[in-house]
Amino acid sequence: MVELRAVVMRPDLERLGVFDPQRVRQRFLDAYRPDDTRVITVDGRDCGLVALRDAEDGWWLEHFYLDPALQGRGVGHAVLEALLEPRDERPYRLNVLQGSPARRLYERFGFVAYDEDDVDVFMMRQARVG
């Protein structure tokens, strides 16, 4: 999954001028928490990864990577639909790379930007507890 992260993130990181093959892998390894992480499987093949971390300021959606061959086919939408079920009153949070097409997917799910820097856009979706 470390390699998938590098493949998925490379185009955006190169566009931003910050791609470092070792750093992109090490950042994943440093933050990886197996208990928070789920492997995405399509047709019996591992093709992605997503983590949902419980934190004081909300639920952090992290390490959402999908094989580029499956992007744009509704897989990411289905994963988010299942993952973003109401849990409690805390918001969901994430960060996405500046200019990443993934931002449109997150916006369709109600995420809005609340901060950004030269590399990342920080987004939040308010809780939808019934």
Residue pairs with C-beta under 8 A, 6 or more apart in sequence:
1 28
1 39
1 46
1 49
1 65
2 25
2 28
2 29
3 25
4 48
4 49
4 65
4 67
5 24
5 25
5 28
5 49
5 63
5 65
6 21
6 24
6 25
7 68
8 65
8 66
8 67
8 68
9 19
9 24
9 65
9 97
10 19
10 24
12 97
12 98
12 99
12 100
13 19
13 20
13 24
13 97
15 99
16 97
16 98
16 99
16 118
16 119
18 119
28 63
31 62
31 63
32 51
32 63
33 51
33 53
36 51
36 52
36 53
36 54
36 62
37 49
37 50
37 51
37 63
38 49
38 50
38 51
38 52
39 46
39 48
39 49
40 46
40 47
40 48
40 49
40 50
40 66
40 75
40 79
41 47
42 48
42 70
42 75
47 66
47 67
47 69
47 70
47 75
48 64
48 65
48 66
48 67
48 70
48 75
48 79
49 63
49 64
49 65
50 61
50 62
50 63
50 64
50 65
50 79
50 83
51 60
51 61
51 62
51 63
51 64
52 59
52 60
52 61
52 62
52 83
53 59
53 60
53 62
55 93
57 90
57 91
57 93
58 90
58 91
58 92
58 93
58 124
59 87
59 90
59 91
59 92
59 93
60 92
60 93
60 94
61 83
61 92
61 93
61 94
62 94
64 76
64 79
64 94
64 102
66 75
66 76
66 79
76 102
76 105
77 105
77 108
80 105
80 106
80 109
84 92
84 109
84 125
86 127
86 128
86 129
86 130
87 127
87 129
88 127
88 129
89 127
89 129
90 127
91 124
91 125
91 126
91 127
92 111
92 124
92 125
92 127
93 122
93 123
93 124
93 125
94 106
94 111
94 122
94 123
95 120
95 121
95 122
95 123
96 102
96 103
96 106
96 120
96 121
96 123
97 119
97 120
97 121
98 116
98 118
98 119
98 120
98 121
103 121
103 123
106 123
106 125
109 125
110 125
110 126
110 128
111 123
111 124
111 125
112 123
112 124
112 125
113 121
113 122
113 123
114 122
114 123
114 124
115 121
115 122
116 122
